[in-house]
């Protein structure tokens, strides 16, 4: 992880109560918002690439309780098992 990525992880973790369950969309918005703020407040740091942002999101997902929507299921009416 780069310095920028670690700063974003630290900032997001301090903003979210550990007992709060966030969804994937909210987490993505938080990380992207912090990445944009970091480029303004600390212009000497390199801006994060999309891949680096995804790494940050993945790291935060491993540390936070994430709510995921149910998956979809496609079911054929006249399905015949093999």
mmCIF file of the N, C-alpha and C atoms, coordinates in Angstrom:
data_MODEL
# 
_entry.id   MODEL 
# 
loop_
_atom_site.group_PDB 
_atom_site.id 
_atom_site.type_symbol 
_atom_site.label_atom_id 
_atom_site.label_alt_id 
_atom_site.label_comp_id 
_atom_site.label_asym_id 
_atom_site.label_entity_id 
_atom_site.label_seq_id 
_atom_site.pdbx_PDB_ins_code 
_atom_site.Cartn_x 
_atom_site.Cartn_y 
_atom_site.Cartn_z 
_atom_site.occupancy 
_atom_site.B_iso_or_equiv 
_atom_site.pdbx_formal_charge 
_atom_site.auth_seq_id 
_atom_site.auth_comp_id 
_atom_site.auth_asym_id 
_atom_site.auth_atom_id 
_atom_site.pdbx_PDB_model_num 
ATOM 1   N N  . UNK A 1 1  ? 0.833   -1.183  0.000   1.00 0.00 ? 1  UNK A N  1 
ATOM 2   C CA . UNK A 1 1  ? 0.000   0.000   0.000   1.00 0.00 ? 1  UNK A CA 1 
ATOM 3   C C  . UNK A 1 1  ? 0.881   1.252   0.000   1.00 0.00 ? 1  UNK A C  1 
ATOM 4   N N  . UNK A 1 2  ? 0.430   2.234   -0.750  1.00 0.00 ? 2  UNK A N  1 
ATOM 5   C CA . UNK A 1 2  ? 1.153   3.506   -0.803  1.00 0.00 ? 2  UNK A CA 1 
ATOM 6   C C  . UNK A 1 2  ? 0.771   4.375   0.393   1.00 0.00 ? 2  UNK A C  1 
ATOM 7   N N  . UNK A 1 3  ? 1.506   5.456   0.570   1.00 0.00 ? 3  UNK A N  1 
ATOM 8   C CA . UNK A 1 3  ? 1.195   6.403   1.644   1.00 0.00 ? 3  UNK A CA 1 
ATOM 9   C C  . UNK A 1 3  ? -0.204  6.964   1.466   1.00 0.00 ? 3  UNK A C  1 
ATOM 10  N N  . UNK A 1 4  ? -0.568  7.288   0.231   1.00 0.00 ? 4  UNK A N  1 
ATOM 11  C CA . UNK A 1 4  ? -1.904  7.827   -0.043  1.00 0.00 ? 4  UNK A CA 1 
ATOM 12  C C  . UNK A 1 4  ? -2.979  6.823   0.332   1.00 0.00 ? 4  UNK A C  1 
ATOM 13  N N  . UNK A 1 5  ? -2.783  5.569   -0.043  1.00 0.00 ? 5  UNK A N  1 
ATOM 14  C CA . UNK A 1 5  ? -3.775  4.538   0.273   1.00 0.00 ? 5  UNK A CA 1 
ATOM 15  C C  . UNK A 1 5  ? -3.928  4.376   1.785   1.00 0.00 ? 5  UNK A C  1 
ATOM 16  N N  . UNK A 1 6  ? -2.815  4.351   2.501   1.00 0.00 ? 6  UNK A N  1 
ATOM 17  C CA . UNK A 1 6  ? -2.882  4.205   3.961   1.00 0.00 ? 6  UNK A CA 1 
ATOM 18  C C  . UNK A 1 6  ? -3.569  5.391   4.620   1.00 0.00 ? 6  UNK A C  1 
ATOM 19  N N  . UNK A 1 7  ? -3.330  6.593   4.114   1.00 0.00 ? 7  UNK A N  1 
ATOM 20  C CA . UNK A 1 7  ? -3.997  7.777   4.671   1.00 0.00 ? 7  UNK A CA 1 
ATOM 21  C C  . UNK A 1 7  ? -5.504  7.688   4.475   1.00 0.00 ? 7  UNK A C  1 
ATOM 22  N N  . UNK A 1 8  ? -5.928  7.233   3.303   1.00 0.00 ? 8  UNK A N  1 
ATOM 23  C CA . UNK A 1 8  ? -7.363  7.116   3.032   1.00 0.00 ? 8  UNK A CA 1 
ATOM 24  C C  . UNK A 1 8  ? -7.983  6.051   3.924   1.00 0.00 ? 8  UNK A C  1 
ATOM 25  N N  . UNK A 1 9  ? -7.325  4.921   4.080   1.00 0.00 ? 9  UNK A N  1 
ATOM 26  C CA . UNK A 1 9  ? -7.840  3.858   4.949   1.00 0.00 ? 9  UNK A CA 1 
ATOM 27  C C  . UNK A 1 9  ? -8.000  4.370   6.379   1.00 0.00 ? 9  UNK A C  1 
ATOM 28  N N  . UNK A 1 10 ? -6.978  5.050   6.879   1.00 0.00 ? 10 UNK A N  1 
ATOM 29  C CA . UNK A 1 10 ? -7.031  5.582   8.240   1.00 0.00 ? 10 UNK A CA 1 
ATOM 30  C C  . UNK A 1 10 ? -8.176  6.581   8.393   1.00 0.00 ? 10 UNK A C  1 
ATOM 31  N N  . UNK A 1 11 ? -8.326  7.476   7.422   1.00 0.00 ? 11 UNK A N  1 
ATOM 32  C CA . UNK A 1 11 ? -9.372  8.494   7.486   1.00 0.00 ? 11 UNK A CA 1 
ATOM 33  C C  . UNK A 1 11 ? -10.753 7.869   7.468   1.00 0.00 ? 11 UNK A C  1 
ATOM 34  N N  . UNK A 1 12 ? -10.973 6.922   6.559   1.00 0.00 ? 12 UNK A N  1 
ATOM 35  C CA . UNK A 1 12 ? -12.293 6.290   6.457   1.00 0.00 ? 12 UNK A CA 1 
ATOM 36  C C  . UNK A 1 12 ? -12.602 5.505   7.733   1.00 0.00 ? 12 UNK A C  1 
ATOM 37  N N  . UNK A 1 13 ? -11.617 4.797   8.263   1.00 0.00 ? 13 UNK A N  1 
ATOM 38  C CA . UNK A 1 13 ? -11.855 4.028   9.492   1.00 0.00 ? 13 UNK A CA 1 
ATOM 39  C C  . UNK A 1 13 ? -12.199 4.924   10.674  1.00 0.00 ? 13 UNK A C  1 
ATOM 40  N N  . UNK A 1 14 ? -11.641 6.127   10.719  1.00 0.00 ? 14 UNK A N  1 
ATOM 41  C CA . UNK A 1 14 ? -11.976 7.037   11.820  1.00 0.00 ? 14 UNK A CA 1 
ATOM 42  C C  . UNK A 1 14 ? -13.349 7.670   11.623  1.00 0.00 ? 14 UNK A C  1 
ATOM 43  N N  . UNK A 1 15 ? -13.829 7.729   10.398  1.00 0.00 ? 15 UNK A N  1 
ATOM 44  C CA . UNK A 1 15 ? -15.136 8.334   10.123  1.00 0.00 ? 15 UNK A CA 1 
ATOM 45  C C  . UNK A 1 15 ? -16.295 7.365   10.337  1.00 0.00 ? 15 UNK A C  1 
ATOM 46  N N  . UNK A 1 16 ? -16.019 6.075   10.261  1.00 0.00 ? 16 UNK A N  1 
ATOM 47  C CA . UNK A 1 16 ? -17.080 5.076   10.374  1.00 0.00 ? 16 UNK A CA 1 
ATOM 48  C C  . UNK A 1 16 ? -17.000 4.404   11.734  1.00 0.00 ? 16 UNK A C  1 
ATOM 49  N N  . UNK A 1 17 ? -18.122 4.358   12.418  1.00 0.00 ? 17 UNK A N  1 
ATOM 50  C CA . UNK A 1 17 ? -18.207 3.624   13.672  1.00 0.00 ? 17 UNK A CA 1 
ATOM 51  C C  . UNK A 1 17 ? -18.014 2.144   13.356  1.00 0.00 ? 17 UNK A C  1 
ATOM 52  N N  . UNK A 1 18 ? -17.130 1.442   14.074  1.00 0.00 ? 18 UNK A N  1 
ATOM 53  C CA . UNK A 1 18 ? -16.873 0.025   13.765  1.00 0.00 ? 18 UNK A CA 1 
ATOM 54  C C  . UNK A 1 18 ? -18.113 -0.859  13.837  1.00 0.00 ? 18 UNK A C  1 
ATOM 55  N N  . UNK A 1 19 ? -19.123 -0.448  14.586  1.00 0.00 ? 19 UNK A N  1 
ATOM 56  C CA . UNK A 1 19 ? -20.350 -1.237  14.707  1.00 0.00 ? 19 UNK A CA 1 
ATOM 57  C C  . UNK A 1 19 ? -21.362 -0.919  13.612  1.00 0.00 ? 19 UNK A C  1 
ATOM 58  N N  . UNK A 1 20 ? -21.062 0.070   12.787  1.00 0.00 ? 20 UNK A N  1 
ATOM 59  C CA . UNK A 1 20 ? -21.961 0.456   11.707  1.00 0.00 ? 20 UNK A CA 1 
ATOM 60  C C  . UNK A 1 20 ? -21.756 -0.472  10.516  1.00 0.00 ? 20 UNK A C  1 
ATOM 61  N N  . UNK A 1 21 ? -22.852 -0.914  9.938   1.00 0.00 ? 21 UNK A N  1 
ATOM 62  C CA . UNK A 1 21 ? -22.765 -1.745  8.742   1.00 0.00 ? 21 UNK A CA 1 
ATOM 63  C C  . UNK A 1 21 ? -22.955 -0.840  7.539   1.00 0.00 ? 21 UNK A C  1 
ATOM 64  N N  . UNK A 1 22 ? -21.959 -0.814  6.677   1.00 0.00 ? 22 UNK A N  1 
ATOM 65  C CA . UNK A 1 22 ? -22.022 0.013   5.471   1.00 0.00 ? 22 UNK A CA 1 
ATOM 66  C C  . UNK A 1 22 ? -22.225 -0.892  4.265   1.00 0.00 ? 22 UNK A C  1 
ATOM 67  N N  . UNK A 1 23 ? -22.777 -0.318  3.195   1.00 0.00 ? 23 UNK A N  1 
ATOM 68  C CA . UNK A 1 23 ? -22.906 -1.119  1.980   1.00 0.00 ? 23 UNK A CA 1 
ATOM 69  C C  . UNK A 1 23 ? -21.768 -0.776  1.027   1.00 0.00 ? 23 UNK A C  1 
ATOM 70  N N  . UNK A 1 24 ? -21.640 -1.574  -0.018  1.00 0.00 ? 24 UNK A N  1 
ATOM 71  C CA . UNK A 1 24 ? -20.511 -1.423  -0.945  1.00 0.00 ? 24 UNK A CA 1 
ATOM 72  C C  . UNK A 1 24 ? -20.529 -0.071  -1.645  1.00 0.00 ? 24 UNK A C  1 
ATOM 73  N N  . UNK A 1 25 ? -21.715 0.414   -1.971  1.00 0.00 ? 25 UNK A N  1 
ATOM 74  C CA . UNK A 1 25 ? -21.834 1.697   -2.673  1.00 0.00 ? 25 UNK A CA 1 
ATOM 75  C C  . UNK A 1 25 ? -21.369 2.838   -1.772  1.00 0.00 ? 25 UNK A C  1 
ATOM 76  N N  . UNK A 1 26 ? -21.817 2.823   -0.517  1.00 0.00 ? 26 UNK A N  1 
ATOM 77  C CA . UNK A 1 26 ? -21.419 3.874   0.421   1.00 0.00 ? 26 UNK A CA 1 
ATOM 78  C C  . UNK A 1 26 ? -19.908 3.865   0.632   1.00 0.00 ? 26 UNK A C  1 
ATOM 79  N N  . UNK A 1 27 ? -19.335 2.684   0.767   1.00 0.00 ? 27 UNK A N  1 
ATOM 80  C CA . UNK A 1 27 ? -17.894 2.579   0.975   1.00 0.00 ? 27 UNK A CA 1 
ATOM 81  C C  . UNK A 1 27 ? -17.130 3.118   -0.235  1.00 0.00 ? 27 UNK A C  1 
ATOM 82  N N  . UNK A 1 28 ? -17.580 2.789   -1.428  1.00 0.00 ? 28 UNK A N  1 
ATOM 83  C CA . UNK A 1 28 ? -16.943 3.303   -2.638  1.00 0.00 ? 28 UNK A CA 1 
ATOM 84  C C  . UNK A 1 28 ? -16.988 4.822   -2.705  1.00 0.00 ? 28 UNK A C  1 
ATOM 85  N N  . UNK A 1 29 ? -18.141 5.390   -2.340  1.00 0.00 ? 29 UNK A N  1 
ATOM 86  C CA . UNK A 1 29 ? -18.273 6.853   -2.345  1.00 0.00 ? 29 UNK A CA 1 
ATOM 87  C C  . UNK A 1 29 ? -17.340 7.490   -1.317  1.00 0.00 ? 29 UNK A C  1 
ATOM 88  N N  . UNK A 1 30 ? -17.258 6.894   -0.139  1.00 0.00 ? 30 UNK A N  1 
ATOM 89  C CA . UNK A 1 30 ? -16.365 7.427   0.899   1.00 0.00 ? 30 UNK A CA 1 
ATOM 90  C C  . UNK A 1 30 ? -14.909 7.414   0.439   1.00 0.00 ? 30 UNK A C  1 
ATOM 91  N N  . UNK A 1 31 ? -14.480 6.302   -0.136  1.00 0.00 ? 31 UNK A N  1 
ATOM 92  C CA . UNK A 1 31 ? -13.084 6.177   -0.562  1.00 0.00 ? 31 UNK A CA 1 
ATOM 93  C C  . UNK A 1 31 ? -12.789 7.142   -1.699  1.00 0.00 ? 31 UNK A C  1 
ATOM 94  N N  . UNK A 1 32 ? -13.662 7.212   -2.681  1.00 0.00 ? 32 UNK A N  1 
ATOM 95  C CA . UNK A 1 32 ? -13.427 8.129   -3.809  1.00 0.00 ? 32 UNK A CA 1 
ATOM 96  C C  . UNK A 1 32 ? -13.445 9.590   -3.354  1.00 0.00 ? 32 UNK A C  1 
ATOM 97  N N  . UNK A 1 33 ? -14.321 9.904   -2.412  1.00 0.00 ? 33 UNK A N  1 
ATOM 98  C CA . UNK A 1 33 ? -14.369 11.264  -1.865  1.00 0.00 ? 33 UNK A CA 1 
ATOM 99  C C  . UNK A 1 33 ? -13.089 11.609  -1.123  1.00 0.00 ? 33 UNK A C  1 
ATOM 100 N N  . UNK A 1 34 ? -12.596 10.664  -0.329  1.00 0.00 ? 34 UNK A N  1 
ATOM 101 C CA . UNK A 1 34 ? -11.356 10.899  0.396   1.00 0.00 ? 34 UNK A CA 1 
ATOM 102 C C  . UNK A 1 34 ? -10.166 11.004  -0.553  1.00 0.00 ? 34 UNK A C  1 
ATOM 103 N N  . UNK A 1 35 ? -10.183 10.220  -1.630  1.00 0.00 ? 35 UNK A N  1 
ATOM 104 C CA . UNK A 1 35 ? -9.106  10.305  -2.616  1.00 0.00 ? 35 UNK A CA 1 
ATOM 105 C C  . UNK A 1 35 ? -9.099  11.680  -3.277  1.00 0.00 ? 35 UNK A C  1 
ATOM 106 N N  . UNK A 1 36 ? -10.276 12.212  -3.568  1.00 0.00 ? 36 UNK A N  1 
ATOM 107 C CA . UNK A 1 36 ? -10.365 13.544  -4.164  1.00 0.00 ? 36 UNK A CA 1 
ATOM 108 C C  . UNK A 1 36 ? -9.894  14.610  -3.180  1.00 0.00 ? 36 UNK A C  1 
ATOM 109 N N  . UNK A 1 37 ? -10.296 14.490  -1.914  1.00 0.00 ? 37 UNK A N  1 
ATOM 110 C CA . UNK A 1 37 ? -9.871  15.447  -0.896  1.00 0.00 ? 37 UNK A CA 1 
ATOM 111 C C  . UNK A 1 37 ? -8.365  15.405  -0.683  1.00 0.00 ? 37 UNK A C  1 
ATOM 112 N N  . UNK A 1 38 ? -7.802  14.207  -0.705  1.00 0.00 ? 38 UNK A N  1 
ATOM 113 C CA . UNK A 1 38 ? -6.367  14.057  -0.485  1.00 0.00 ? 38 UNK A CA 1 
ATOM 114 C C  . UNK A 1 38 ? -5.573  14.749  -1.583  1.00 0.00 ? 38 UNK A C  1 
ATOM 115 N N  . UNK A 1 39 ? -6.070  14.683  -2.811  1.00 0.00 ? 39 UNK A N  1 
ATOM 116 C CA . UNK A 1 39 ? -5.354  15.350  -3.908  1.00 0.00 ? 39 UNK A CA 1 
ATOM 117 C C  . UNK A 1 39 ? -5.388  16.871  -3.761  1.00 0.00 ? 39 UNK A C  1 
ATOM 118 N N  . UNK A 1 40 ? -6.380  17.393  -3.036  1.00 0.00 ? 40 UNK A N  1 
ATOM 119 C CA . UNK A 1 40 ? -6.471  18.838  -2.790  1.00 0.00 ? 40 UNK A CA 1 
ATOM 120 C C  . UNK A 1 40 ? -5.653  19.241  -1.571  1.00 0.00 ? 40 UNK A C  1 
ATOM 121 N N  . UNK A 1 41 ? -5.787  18.467  -0.489  1.00 0.00 ? 41 UNK A N  1 
ATOM 122 C CA . UNK A 1 41 ? -5.131  18.842  0.766   1.00 0.00 ? 41 UNK A CA 1 
ATOM 123 C C  . UNK A 1 41 ? -3.652  18.487  0.809   1.00 0.00 ? 41 UNK A C  1 
ATOM 124 N N  . UNK A 1 42 ? -3.238  17.501  0.013   1.00 0.00 ? 42 UNK A N  1 
ATOM 125 C CA . UNK A 1 42 ? -1.827  17.090  -0.001  1.00 0.00 ? 42 UNK A CA 1 
ATOM 126 C C  . UNK A 1 42 ? -1.394  16.855  -1.444  1.00 0.00 ? 42 UNK A C  1 
ATOM 127 N N  . UNK A 1 43 ? -1.233  17.940  -2.223  1.00 0.00 ? 43 UNK A N  1 
ATOM 128 C CA . UNK A 1 43 ? -0.953  17.795  -3.657  1.00 0.00 ? 43 UNK A CA 1 
ATOM 129 C C  . UNK A 1 43 ? 0.397   17.154  -3.978  1.00 0.00 ? 43 UNK A C  1 
ATOM 130 N N  . UNK A 1 44 ? 1.282   17.039  -2.994  1.00 0.00 ? 44 UNK A N  1 
ATOM 131 C CA . UNK A 1 44 ? 2.572   16.402  -3.255  1.00 0.00 ? 44 UNK A CA 1 
ATOM 132 C C  . UNK A 1 44 ? 2.451   14.891  -3.413  1.00 0.00 ? 44 UNK A C  1 
ATOM 133 N N  . UNK A 1 45 ? 1.364   14.316  -2.886  1.00 0.00 ? 45 UNK A N  1 
ATOM 134 C CA . UNK A 1 45 ? 1.143   12.881  -3.039  1.00 0.00 ? 45 UNK A CA 1 
ATOM 135 C C  . UNK A 1 45 ? 0.575   12.602  -4.427  1.00 0.00 ? 45 UNK A C  1 
ATOM 136 N N  . UNK A 1 46 ? 0.967   11.477  -4.988  1.00 0.00 ? 46 UNK A N  1 
ATOM 137 C CA . UNK A 1 46 ? 0.438   11.092  -6.293  1.00 0.00 ? 46 UNK A CA 1 
ATOM 138 C C  . UNK A 1 46 ? -1.030  10.709  -6.162  1.00 0.00 ? 46 UNK A C  1 
ATOM 139 N N  . UNK A 1 47 ? -1.859  11.133  -7.129  1.00 0.00 ? 47 UNK A N  1 
ATOM 140 C CA . UNK A 1 47 ? -3.272  10.728  -7.080  1.00 0.00 ? 47 UNK A CA 1 
ATOM 141 C C  . UNK A 1 47 ? -3.385  9.214   -7.268  1.00 0.00 ? 47 UNK A C  1 
ATOM 142 N N  . UNK A 1 48 ? -4.425  8.635   -6.680  1.00 0.00 ? 48 UNK A N  1 
ATOM 143 C CA . UNK A 1 48 ? -4.614  7.195   -6.773  1.00 0.00 ? 48 UNK A CA 1 
ATOM 144 C C  . UNK A 1 48 ? -5.201  6.801   -8.124  1.00 0.00 ? 48 UNK A C  1 
ATOM 145 N N  . UNK A 1 49 ? -4.749  5.681   -8.624  1.00 0.00 ? 49 UNK A N  1 
ATOM 146 C CA . UNK A 1 49 ? -5.331  5.114   -9.839  1.00 0.00 ? 49 UNK A CA 1 
ATOM 147 C C  . UNK A 1 49 ? -6.606  4.367   -9.450  1.00 0.00 ? 49 UNK A C  1 
ATOM 148 N N  . UNK A 1 50 ? -7.395  3.986   -10.443 1.00 0.00 ? 50 UNK A N  1 
ATOM 149 C CA . UNK A 1 50 ? -8.614  3.215   -10.167 1.00 0.00 ? 50 UNK A CA 1 
ATOM 150 C C  . UNK A 1 50 ? -8.279  1.885   -9.489  1.00 0.00 ? 50 UNK A C  1 
ATOM 151 N N  . UNK A 1 51 ? -7.179  1.249   -9.912  1.00 0.00 ? 51 UNK A N  1 
ATOM 152 C CA . UNK A 1 51 ? -6.777  -0.014  -9.289  1.00 0.00 ? 51 UNK A CA 1 
ATOM 153 C C  . UNK A 1 51 ? -6.398  0.183   -7.823  1.00 0.00 ? 51 UNK A C  1 
ATOM 154 N N  . UNK A 1 52 ? -5.722  1.279   -7.519  1.00 0.00 ? 52 UNK A N  1 
ATOM 155 C CA . UNK A 1 52 ? -5.342  1.559   -6.131  1.00 0.00 ? 52 UNK A CA 1 
ATOM 156 C C  . UNK A 1 52 ? -6.578  1.839   -5.279  1.00 0.00 ? 52 UNK A C  1 
ATOM 157 N N  . UNK A 1 53 ? -7.555  2.529   -5.848  1.00 0.00 ? 53 UNK A N  1 
ATOM 158 C CA . UNK A 1 53 ? -8.799  2.792   -5.124  1.00 0.00 ? 53 UNK A CA 1 
ATOM 159 C C  . UNK A 1 53 ? -9.506  1.473   -4.824  1.00 0.00 ? 53 UNK A C  1 
ATOM 160 N N  . UNK A 1 54 ? -9.532  0.565   -5.788  1.00 0.00 ? 54 UNK A N  1 
ATOM 161 C CA . UNK A 1 54 ? -10.148 -0.751  -5.567  1.00 0.00 ? 54 UNK A CA 1 
ATOM 162 C C  . UNK A 1 54 ? -9.405  -1.526  -4.483  1.00 0.00 ? 54 UNK A C  1 
ATOM 163 N N  . UNK A 1 55 ? -8.089  -1.391  -4.416  1.00 0.00 ? 55 UNK A N  1 
ATOM 164 C CA . UNK A 1 55 ? -7.310  -2.040  -3.358  1.00 0.00 ? 55 UNK A CA 1 
ATOM 165 C C  . UNK A 1 55 ? -7.697  -1.488  -1.985  1.00 0.00 ? 55 UNK A C  1 
ATOM 166 N N  . UNK A 1 56 ? -7.884  -0.175  -1.914  1.00 0.00 ? 56 UNK A N  1 
ATOM 167 C CA . UNK A 1 56 ? -8.291  0.458   -0.663  1.00 0.00 ? 56 UNK A CA 1 
ATOM 168 C C  . UNK A 1 56 ? -9.665  -0.057  -0.250  1.00 0.00 ? 56 UNK A C  1 
ATOM 169 N N  . UNK A 1 57 ? -10.591 -0.111  -1.193  1.00 0.00 ? 57 UNK A N  1 
ATOM 170 C CA . UNK A 1 57 ? -11.940 -0.596  -0.899  1.00 0.00 ? 57 UNK A CA 1 
ATOM 171 C C  . UNK A 1 57 ? -11.885 -2.042  -0.410  1.00 0.00 ? 57 UNK A C  1 
ATOM 172 N N  . UNK A 1 58 ? -11.094 -2.877  -1.071  1.00 0.00 ? 58 UNK A N  1 
ATOM 173 C CA . UNK A 1 58 ? -10.974 -4.280  -0.661  1.00 0.00 ? 58 UNK A CA 1 
ATOM 174 C C  . UNK A 1 58 ? -10.403 -4.391  0.750   1.00 0.00 ? 58 UNK A C  1 
ATOM 175 N N  . UNK A 1 59 ? -9.412  -3.581  1.066   1.00 0.00 ? 59 UNK A N  1 
ATOM 176 C CA . UNK A 1 59 ? -8.821  -3.602  2.403   1.00 0.00 ? 59 UNK A CA 1 
ATOM 177 C C  . UNK A 1 59 ? -9.842  -3.181  3.449   1.00 0.00 ? 59 UNK A C  1 
ATOM 178 N N  . UNK A 1 60 ? -10.600 -2.129  3.154   1.00 0.00 ? 60 UNK A N  1 
ATOM 179 C CA . UNK A 1 60 ? -11.616 -1.673  4.098   1.00 0.00 ? 60 UNK A CA 1 
ATOM 180 C C  . UNK A 1 60 ? -12.721 -2.713  4.264   1.00 0.00 ? 60 UNK A C  1 
ATOM 181 N N  . UNK A 1 61 ? -13.087 -3.396  3.181   1.00 0.00 ? 61 UNK A N  1 
ATOM 182 C CA . UNK A 1 61 ? -14.110 -4.435  3.282   1.00 0.00 ? 61 UNK A CA 1 
ATOM 183 C C  . UNK A 1 61 ? -13.667 -5.553  4.214   1.00 0.00 ? 61 UNK A C  1 
ATOM 184 N N  . UNK A 1 62 ? -12.375 -5.825  4.251   1.00 0.00 ? 62 UNK A N  1 
ATOM 185 C CA . UNK A 1 62 ? -11.873 -6.873  5.136   1.00 0.00 ? 62 UNK A CA 1 
ATOM 186 C C  . UNK A 1 62 ? -11.887 -6.435  6.601   1.00 0.00 ? 62 UNK A C  1 
ATOM 187 N N  . UNK A 1 63 ? -11.953 -5.130  6.844   1.00 0.00 ? 63 UNK A N  1 
ATOM 188 C CA . UNK A 1 63 ? -11.904 -4.612  8.212   1.00 0.00 ? 63 UNK A CA 1 
ATOM 189 C C  . UNK A 1 63 ? -13.265 -4.174  8.744   1.00 0.00 ? 63 UNK A C  1 
ATOM 190 N N  . UNK A 1 64 ? -14.232 -3.987  7.855   1.00 0.00 ? 64 UNK A N  1 
ATOM 191 C CA . UNK A 1 64 ? -15.537 -3.477  8.256   1.00 0.00 ? 64 UNK A CA 1 
ATOM 192 C C  . UNK A 1 64 ? -16.626 -4.514  7.999   1.00 0.00 ? 64 UNK A C  1 
ATOM 193 N N  . UNK A 1 65 ? -17.757 -4.322  8.663   1.00 0.00 ? 65 UNK A N  1 
ATOM 194 C CA . UNK A 1 65 ? -18.934 -5.143  8.375   1.00 0.00 ? 65 UNK A CA 1 
ATOM 195 C C  . UNK A 1 65 ? -19.626 -4.541  7.154   1.00 0.00 ? 65 UNK A C  1 
ATOM 196 N N  . UNK A 1 66 ? -19.681 -5.305  6.070   1.00 0.00 ? 66 UNK A N  1 
ATOM 197 C CA . UNK A 1 66 ? -20.249 -4.818  4.821   1.00 0.00 ? 66 UNK A CA 1 
ATOM 198 C C  . UNK A 1 66 ? -21.565 -5.530  4.560   1.00 0.00 ? 66 UNK A C  1 
ATOM 199 N N  . UNK A 1 67 ? -22.603 -4.747  4.231   1.00 0.00 ? 67 UNK A N  1 
ATOM 200 C CA . UNK A 1 67 ? -23.889 -5.330  3.870   1.00 0.00 ? 67 UNK A CA 1 
ATOM 201 C C  . UNK A 1 67 ? -23.928 -5.474  2.357   1.00 0.00 ? 67 UNK A C  1 
ATOM 202 N N  . UNK A 1 68 ? -24.227 -6.673  1.921   1.00 0.00 ? 68 UNK A N  1 
ATOM 203 C CA . UNK A 1 68 ? -24.325 -6.928  0.485   1.00 0.00 ? 68 UNK A CA 1 
ATOM 204 C C  . UNK A 1 68 ? -25.763 -7.282  0.147   1.00 0.00 ? 68 UNK A C  1 
ATOM 205 N N  . UNK A 1 69 ? -26.237 -6.797  -0.983  1.00 0.00 ? 69 UNK A N  1 
ATOM 206 C CA . UNK A 1 69 ? -27.579 -7.156  -1.429  1.00 0.00 ? 69 UNK A CA 1 
ATOM 207 C C  . UNK A 1 69 ? -27.611 -8.622  -1.807  1.00 0.00 ? 69 UNK A C  1 
ATOM 208 N N  . UNK A 1 70 ? -28.808 -9.205  -1.784  1.00 0.00 ? 70 UNK A N  1 
ATOM 209 C CA . UNK A 1 70 ? -28.958 -10.593 -2.205  1.00 0.00 ? 70 UNK A CA 1 
ATOM 210 C C  . UNK A 1 70 ? -28.691 -10.713 -3.686  1.00 0.00 ? 70 UNK A C  1 
ATOM 211 N N  . UNK A 1 71 ? -28.176 -11.840 -4.065  1.00 0.00 ? 71 UNK A N  1 
ATOM 212 C CA . UNK A 1 71 ? -27.944 -12.106 -5.477  1.00 0.00 ? 71 UNK A CA 1 
ATOM 213 C C  . UNK A 1 71 ? -29.251 -12.457 -6.174  1.00 0.00 ? 71 UNK A C  1 
ATOM 214 N N  . UNK A 1 72 ? -29.230 -12.400 -7.477  1.00 0.00 ? 72 UNK A N  1 
ATOM 215 C CA . UNK A 1 72 ? -30.410 -12.743 -8.268  1.00 0.00 ? 72 UNK A CA 1 
ATOM 216 C C  . UNK A 1 72 ? -30.316 -14.205 -8.691  1.00 0.00 ? 72 UNK A C  1 
ATOM 217 N N  . UNK A 1 73 ? -31.459 -14.801 -8.892  1.00 0.00 ? 73 UNK A N  1 
ATOM 218 C CA . UNK A 1 73 ? -31.514 -16.195 -9.322  1.00 0.00 ? 73 UNK A CA 1 
ATOM 219 C C  . UNK A 1 73 ? -32.439 -16.284 -10.528 1.00 0.00 ? 73 UNK A C  1 
ATOM 220 N N  . UNK A 1 74 ? -31.963 -16.893 -11.572 1.00 0.00 ? 74 UNK A N  1 
ATOM 221 C CA . UNK A 1 74 ? -32.794 -17.107 -12.754 1.00 0.00 ? 74 UNK A CA 1 
ATOM 222 C C  . UNK A 1 74 ? -33.235 -18.557 -12.710 1.00 0.00 ? 74 UNK A C  1 
ATOM 223 N N  . UNK A 1 75 ? -34.543 -18.752 -12.789 1.00 0.00 ? 75 UNK A N  1 
ATOM 224 C CA . UNK A 1 75 ? -35.077 -20.104 -12.678 1.00 0.00 ? 75 UNK A CA 1 
ATOM 225 C C  . UNK A 1 75 ? -36.031 -20.353 -13.832 1.00 0.00 ? 75 UNK A C  1 
ATOM 226 N N  . UNK A 1 76 ? -35.796 -21.421 -14.542 1.00 0.00 ? 76 UNK A N  1 
ATOM 227 C CA . UNK A 1 76 ? -36.651 -21.777 -15.668 1.00 0.00 ? 76 UNK A CA 1 
ATOM 228 C C  . UNK A 1 76 ? -37.894 -22.493 -15.147 1.00 0.00 ? 76 UNK A C  1 
ATOM 229 N N  . UNK A 1 77 ? -39.057 -22.150 -15.703 1.00 0.00 ? 77 UNK A N  1 
ATOM 230 C CA . UNK A 1 77 ? -40.304 -22.766 -15.252 1.00 0.00 ? 77 UNK A CA 1 
ATOM 231 C C  . UNK A 1 77 ? -40.356 -24.252 -15.535 1.00 0.00 ? 77 UNK A C  1 
ATOM 232 N N  . UNK A 1 78 ? -39.893 -24.660 -16.685 1.00 0.00 ? 78 UNK A N  1 
ATOM 233 C CA . UNK A 1 78 ? -40.002 -26.062 -17.091 1.00 0.00 ? 78 UNK A CA 1 
ATOM 234 C C  . UNK A 1 78 ? -38.658 -26.774 -17.035 1.00 0.00 ? 78 UNK A C  1 
ATOM 235 N N  . UNK A 1 79 ? -37.901 -26.486 -16.022 1.00 0.00 ? 79 UNK A N  1 
ATOM 236 C CA . UNK A 1 79 ? -36.560 -27.079 -15.895 1.00 0.00 ? 79 UNK A CA 1 
ATOM 237 C C  . UNK A 1 79 ? -36.656 -28.575 -15.636 1.00 0.00 ? 79 UNK A C  1 
ATOM 238 N N  . UNK A 1 80 ? -35.878 -29.337 -16.375 1.00 0.00 ? 80 UNK A N  1 
ATOM 239 C CA . UNK A 1 80 ? -35.798 -30.790 -16.177 1.00 0.00 ? 80 UNK A CA 1 
ATOM 240 C C  . UNK A 1 80 ? -34.373 -31.115 -15.749 1.00 0.00 ? 80 UNK A C  1 
ATOM 241 N N  . UNK A 1 81 ? -34.186 -31.618 -14.523 1.00 0.00 ? 81 UNK A N  1 
ATOM 242 C CA . UNK A 1 81 ? -32.819 -31.939 -14.078 1.00 0.00 ? 81 UNK A CA 1 
ATOM 243 C C  . UNK A 1 81 ? -32.227 -33.061 -14.919 1.00 0.00 ? 81 UNK A C  1 
ATOM 244 N N  . UNK A 1 82 ? -30.942 -33.112 -14.987 1.00 0.00 ? 82 UNK A N  1 
ATOM 245 C CA . UNK A 1 82 ? -30.260 -34.129 -15.791 1.00 0.00 ? 82 UNK A CA 1 
ATOM 246 C C  . UNK A 1 82 ? -30.418 -35.491 -15.205 1.00 0.00 ? 82 UNK A C  1 
# 
